Amino acid sequence: MKLKRILKRILKWTSLAILLALFAGIVLLFIAYWRSTNDCDSMVSPSNPMKAIVYCDYGLANLKLKEIEKPVPSDDQVLVRVHAASVNPYDWHFVEGTPKIMRMMGVGLRKHKDTRLGVDFAGTVEAVGKNVTQFKPGDEVFGGRGGAFAEYVCPRASRAVALKPANITFEQAASVNIAGITALQALRDKGNVQPGQKVLINGASGGVGTFAVQIAKSFGAEVTGVCSTRNIDLVRSLGADHVIDYTKEDFAKGAERYDVILDNVPNHSLSECRRILNPNGKYVMIGGGGPNDSQWIGPFGRVINTMVLSPFVSQKMGMMMADANQKDLTVLGDMMQSGKVKPVIDRTYKLSEVPAAIAYVEQGHARGKVVITVE
Ligand SMILES: NC(=O)c1ccc[n+]([C@@H]2O[C@H](COP(=O)([O-])OP(=O)(O)OC[C@H]3O[C@@H](n4cnc5c(N)ncnc54)[C@H](OP(=O)(O)O)[C@@H]3O)[C@@H](O)[C@H]2O)c1
């Protein structure tokens, strides 16, 4: 009897503690939500203005071209006059704040913390900090830095910025950073692609795909690109040995086996992908979380599935996240210089048209890259 009473009491206090913790959690989340803010409220009129795309609230309609303070490079930064920038699906994830789990992971619950947009840029160095030795005013550069939809950016000289090859335009150079680095690292580091291997690129006509086809070919692989009918000629012109038109044929049902699958459009189950991989093949998941996918967790469910599955199967399966850095920008610069890789540009928009450019990319049917010209 005594034991029963003690157990009842433990149960009662444990339930109460759980309820209290839940209540405290909800209150804290509520407070964090309403306290979440950004610098829009404290913006003063700039003394040395530049034009930039700024957004104060989530949503495409809130993107505005504004005059804000022109950045000043710190000791280890370079000031770059931006001539062109490019749009990535990354940008609309931030504009929309989706998948919403991102908001809880530091992007900002009610309002996003960072009000600036764009990453990829190309331009001319205007000034350098006193510790910078590798760049000088007048150098033509390309790379990645938050807030690239603007007249100026200040990347750190040792981070994602490199000299632009002379044989490519600013528009082409601006399209490289995220898409080119993703394709390079996925094929070289995750896929470990070797000459003669069979590589399938799902989503071969998009930003990442158009770089991936060319890079895989430069590694000596036999490349199969998956795209729709209207992009067959484009993907073939980039060097693909075989092209599968996804509107007519399902690559996952074919008889061919691949050493590496680079998946920009994870629209097949992992078991379907495994079926067409060689026993020691590698599945590299790049994309996911399009506008029609889960608004809450986006591609993260599939990422967890690949992580759980991978240790139990002979093939290597996993997600990869691009890491923009100077070394790989230089590798891509060399590939462009030697003509092995040529960025594909779909459309160009003006800085004031960034909302339209992002809306276009959000539809998921860009052919290569969408570029913003900043003049
Ligand atoms: N993990 C990372 O670090 C990383 C880095 C960059 C990008 N990403 C992600 O990777 C994905 C691709 O990025 P991206 O810049 O290449 O995007 P993107 O340029 O918007 O890709 C659009 C392309 O996808 C093609 N596509 C759409 N549906 C398809 C289908 N069912 N089968 C085959 N192709 C299809 C489209 O061709 P059609 O018009 O012919 O349909 C279009 O050419 C995105 O989800 C992005 O968020 C991840």
The ligand as a Tripos MOL2 file, in Angstrom:
@<TRIPOS>MOLECULE
LIG
   48    52     1     0     0
SMALL
NO_CHARGES

@<TRIPOS>ATOM
      1 N1         23.4080   21.0100  -50.6220 N.am      1 LIG1
      2 C1         23.8720   22.1790  -51.0260 C.2       1 LIG1
      3 O1         24.8790   22.6970  -50.5270 O.2       1 LIG1
      4 C2         23.1400   22.8690  -52.1540 C.ar      1 LIG1
      5 C3         23.7800   23.8640  -52.8840 C.ar      1 LIG1
      6 C4         23.1150   24.4240  -53.9730 C.ar      1 LIG1
      7 C5         21.8300   24.0260  -54.2650 C.ar      1 LIG1
      8 N2         21.2160   23.1010  -53.4850 N.ar      1 LIG1
      9 C6         19.8880   22.6120  -53.8000 C.3       1 LIG1
     10 O2         20.0140   21.8070  -54.9680 O.3       1 LIG1
     11 C7         18.8530   21.9180  -55.7720 C.3       1 LIG1
     12 C8         19.2600   22.3220  -57.1660 C.3       1 LIG1
     13 O3         19.8260   23.6120  -57.1260 O.3       1 LIG1
     14 P1         19.9420   24.4340  -58.4660 P.3       1 LIG1
     15 O4         20.6210   25.7140  -58.1740 O.co2     1 LIG1
     16 O5         20.4750   23.5570  -59.5300 O.co2     1 LIG1
     17 O6         18.3920   24.6930  -58.7340 O.3       1 LIG1
     18 P2         17.7030   25.2110  -60.0650 P.3       1 LIG1
     19 O7         18.6850   25.9090  -60.9170 O.co2     1 LIG1
     20 O8         16.4840   25.9450  -59.6550 O.co2     1 LIG1
     21 O9         17.2590   23.8520  -60.7960 O.3       1 LIG1
     22 C9         16.2720   23.9280  -61.7200 C.3       1 LIG1
     23 C10        16.3870   22.7510  -62.6730 C.3       1 LIG1
     24 O10        15.8050   21.5790  -62.0910 O.3       1 LIG1
     25 C11        15.2260   20.8370  -63.1750 C.3       1 LIG1
     26 N3         14.1530   19.9550  -62.7410 N.ar      1 LIG1
     27 C12        12.9820   20.2990  -62.1730 C.ar      1 LIG1
     28 N4         12.2330   19.1910  -61.9620 N.ar      1 LIG1
     29 C13        12.9620   18.1350  -62.4020 C.ar      1 LIG1
     30 C14        12.7460   16.7340  -62.4390 C.ar      1 LIG1
     31 N5         11.6200   16.1770  -61.9870 N.pl3     1 LIG1
     32 N6         13.7190   15.9420  -62.9280 N.ar      1 LIG1
     33 C15        14.8730   16.4700  -63.3840 C.ar      1 LIG1
     34 N7         15.1350   17.7840  -63.3920 N.ar      1 LIG1
     35 C16        14.1850   18.6210  -62.9030 C.ar      1 LIG1
     36 C17        14.6760   21.8910  -64.0740 C.3       1 LIG1
     37 O11        14.5920   21.3860  -65.3880 O.3       1 LIG1
     38 P3         13.2050   21.4350  -66.1980 P.3       1 LIG1
     39 O12        12.8540   22.8770  -66.3630 O.co2     1 LIG1
     40 O13        13.5450   20.7540  -67.4480 O.co2     1 LIG1
     41 O14        12.2070   20.7050  -65.3540 O.co2     1 LIG1
     42 C18        15.6640   23.0400  -63.9550 C.3       1 LIG1
     43 O15        16.5760   23.0740  -65.0270 O.3       1 LIG1
     44 C19        17.9380   22.9100  -55.0550 C.3       1 LIG1
     45 O16        17.0340   22.1540  -54.2600 O.3       1 LIG1
     46 C20        18.8770   23.6680  -54.1320 C.3       1 LIG1
     47 O17        18.2170   24.1640  -52.9930 O.3       1 LIG1
     48 C21        21.8510   22.5110  -52.4400 C.ar      1 LIG1
@<TRIPOS>BOND
     1     1     2 1
     2     2     3 2
     3     2     4 1
     4     4     5 ar
     5     4    48 ar
     6     5     6 ar
     7     6     7 ar
     8     7     8 ar
     9     8     9 1
    10     8    48 ar
    11     9    10 1
    12     9    46 1
    13    10    11 1
    14    11    12 1
    15    11    44 1
    16    12    13 1
    17    13    14 1
    18    14    15 2
    19    14    16 1
    20    14    17 1
    21    17    18 1
    22    18    19 2
    23    18    20 1
    24    18    21 1
    25    21    22 1
    26    22    23 1
    27    23    24 1
    28    23    42 1
    29    24    25 1
    30    25    26 1
    31    25    36 1
    32    26    27 ar
    33    26    35 ar
    34    27    28 ar
    35    28    29 ar
    36    29    30 ar
    37    29    35 ar
    38    30    31 1
    39    30    32 ar
    40    32    33 ar
    41    33    34 ar
    42    34    35 ar
    43    36    37 1
    44    36    42 1
    45    37    38 1
    46    38    39 2
    47    38    40 1
    48    38    41 1
    49    42    43 1
    50    44    45 1
    51    44    46 1
    52    46    47 1
@<TRIPOS>SUBSTRUCTURE
     1 LIG1         1 GROUP 0 **** ****
